[in-house]
């Protein structure tokens, strides 16, 4: 497996990219979330790319404008459509054998792919999509609160704290009241994301880490009966747990092999 570092153009700027070469005709485009560089948290995306390429699928990662080694202004995930389009074009030029390109994004990278309507892509793997409005408060959604209390009820130490008076009852009451709310108000961002992929014809798979607040907020903003949702129990936002990391890789490979 060979790794190539390169630059490519986007709107008059130079973006940095990395290609993990492989002979396959299906490629994976990894879109970074937040202000994260293309290597990912603790090089997680770099390591993921190496493993996917070792399985025979070329992988392309990049820094959008204003992030990492790319120049230009950082305009946020909502305005990254042209960055994604430029990365797809560069990927196809560097790996001319490609017949299909599947994109993977975690957090607001998943949101960016949805807002971009999956243009020029053949499939979407959308992990823990970000649906929280930028100007919203920091109050966890009811789904997240319910999940947190369920975890506490399974913990003997937490039950002992409750029995022995180690729990703030006023705070507990407020939390239970919030948890009893049946549904969050659907955000405008979630509506735009839903509309963005409404007419996308390729396969879509949602991956949700069960302990992640972002994933819980997404579930509160998305139809619960959507059979494209796959959940990883016990996983955190970046799938750093060994079992979760293996689960994520297998999910991606399943889509690439379909």
Residue, then its C-alpha position, 0 to 999 in steps of 0.5 A: x500500500x502506497x500513500x501519496x500527499x498532494x494538493x489540488x485546486x478549489x475556487x482559486x485556493x490550494x487544498x491538501x489531500x492524501x491518497x491511500x492507493x489500492x487497485x479497487x474500482x470503488x473508492x472511499x472519500x473521507x470528509x473531516x468533521x468540525x475543524x479537524x484535519x484530515x488525519x483525524x483525532x489521534x490519527x484515527x482517519x489516517x489509520x482507518x484509511x490505511x486499513x480500508x486501502x489494505x482491503x483493496x479500496x483506494x481512500x482519499x482524505x483532504x483538508x477543506x479551505x482554511x483547515x490544516x494544510x489548506x489555504x483560504x478561509x474556513x467557511x464551516x461545514x455548511x459552506x463546504x460543498x465546493x470543497x467536497x466537489x473539488x476533492x471528488x474530482x481530484x480523487x477520480x483524476x488520481x485513481x482513474x480506475x474508479x467506477x464508484x465513490x462512496x463518502x464517509x463523514x462523522x459529525x458535521x462532515x456527515x451533515x455537509x455531505x447531506x447538505x451537498x445532496x450527495x452530488x457526484x457520489x454513489x453512496x453515503x456513510x453518515x456517522x453521528x450527523x450534527x443537527x444542533x443549531x449553532x445558536x442553540x443552548x447547551x442543554x442536552x436533548x431529552x433523548x440524551x438525558x434519558x440515555x444518561x439516566x438509564x446508564x446510571x440506573x445500571x451502575x450500582x455505585x450510582x444507586x448507592x449514591x441515591x440511597x445514601x443521599x449523595x445525589x442532589x435531589x433538586x437537580x435530579x428532579x430537573x433532569x427527570x422532568x427534562x427526560x420526560x419530554x417526549x420529543x425535541x423540536x426538529x431543527x431547521x438544520x435537520x430539515x435541510x439535511x433531510x431535504x438534501x438527500x431526499x432525492x439521492x439515489x445511492x445507498x445511504x447508511x447512518x451510523x450512530x454511536x450509542x453513548x454520543x450526545x450528537x447521535x442522540x440529538x440526531x435520533x431526536x430529529x430523525x424518523x425512528x423507523x428509518x431502516x438505514x440506521x445502524x447503532x453501535x452499543x457502547x461507542x463514543x463519538x469517534x469510535x475510539x473503543x477497540x470493538x467500536x473501531x472494528x465495527x465502524x470499519x466493518x460497516x464501511x467495508x460492507x457498503x463498499x462491497x455492496 
